[in-house]
């Protein structure tokens, strides 16, 4: 524990001397300041060492995280904090056919693209057809579910399904509808940087872009302009948690999505009248192994349930929470990995003896590996039962200091069990690229949850999505689980959904495809010095986070008003 305590002390006190490293960002805040008449909201939503101009919604690895919602508005958003109730945006309603084999969306009439051209069903049809023809841009999985698309009228889009899928509207909530008149002339929709985007959302005009800061301003033709009281978003380049800490005393950031250690001291105390936060438990964070690893020894180990169980027993989850996470996360001790927010869905049959490998027991981990034939060499590290070496880095984005510390704790446990693990910290954009192209072995990752737990499990563990999203990086495939996912989507009754999801939890607990460790908090901090209307624990109407996996961040933006 001594080493872990010293890591804690170093982590807490190293921020002040990083203030000079943050100077470039500090200056960027004030450079080119907009007219005093404009309301400019400064926000932190991602961490990079340098901004690259890329607003292509189909480029999951490279796009700026202000692309979705703010440039490309969803058809509909489902508010998990309101029982999954739909919040209508580009669409005003949808209806399944009687046989559930098609769904028709009514689009909002009179919507224009930011360049003044009308947004119609032809654009929606074009976008989905583009995904059907080019799987590389299929970010929502329409290739597995959609048979064809029709546009019966300018304000109606009919989507014909390959099979009954009651969950289809939820999966389409992440669809970025793009303008056909722009994208039809794009030769390579994957490589296109879309530096001057034409969009439908509230903030489409990229007024200024440098490697240190960019500004994304009001759409001159936004359909819901009456609800929008922010003129521009300013996004300063911030490379990691430490740099964010060094900038906080300046008080220039309004909407933050960061890990802030000892938040009451490092943030709230700087301006108790205005600085606040709300960080309820959120998605499950787990270690994911690549089931398509090109390393023969690692692959043999990853596919062995004994190895995955031993891996889990080497995890000191409580230290990850207390030391790396400063007590913000919540330990997850269920093999199914179900988040606390879905307690009403919890199946007790997926717990009990099935959670036997969720504790911290290095001796038991060593015994499992010994019994399974993982022999230790002279260096103390194990080989597979067939004699192949096992060695892998666990990748975690550079600058994510809390996750890096958690991974270091995990690596200590793995090495104590004779597993040759290490830590690698690629830049965030490269980290995402590795998850999508499969050039990794182990990653600590989280998955985005939707209004129900189904979508998060389906997207991260189904064969349909394997390797297509960052959450599905493990490339896991299990025909029995796929069959349950299929049953769930073909059912339209809540009772059947609960019963099938009970079976899904049991199967996952048994096969243990990922190693859950904790549920991270919702990363949300705000300052009311310049804007009011923030979501708080006293008004918990939506997920308040500004990260790319939260569609409700659009509605949060529309609540905000400049202080008069």
ABEGO torsion letter per residue (X at the ends): XAAAAAAAAAAAAAAAAAAAAAAAAAAAAABGBBBAABBBBBBBABBBABBBBBABAABAAABBAAABGAABBBABBBBAAAGGBBBBBABABBBBBAAGABBBBBBBBGBBBAAGBBBBAAAAAAAAAAAAABAAABAAGAAAABABBBBABAABBBBBBABBBAAAAAAAAABBBBBAAAAAABABAAABAGABBBBABABABBABBBAABBBBBBBAABAAAAABABABBBBBBBAEAAAAAAAAAAGABABBBBBBBGAAAAAAAABAAABBBBBBBBBBBBBBBBAABABAAAAAAAABAAAAAAAAAABBAAAAAAAAAGGABBBBABAAGBBAAAAAABBAAABEAAAAAABBBAAAAAAAAAAAGBBBBAAGBBBBAAGBBBBBBBBBBBGBAAAAAAAAAAAAAAAAAGBBBBBBBBBAAAAAAAAAAGBBABBBBBBBBBABAAAAAAAAABAAABGABAAAAAGBBBAAAAAAAAAAAABABAAAAAAAAAAAAAAAAAAGABBBABBBBBBBBBBAAABBGBBBAABBABBABABAABAAAAAAAAABBBBX
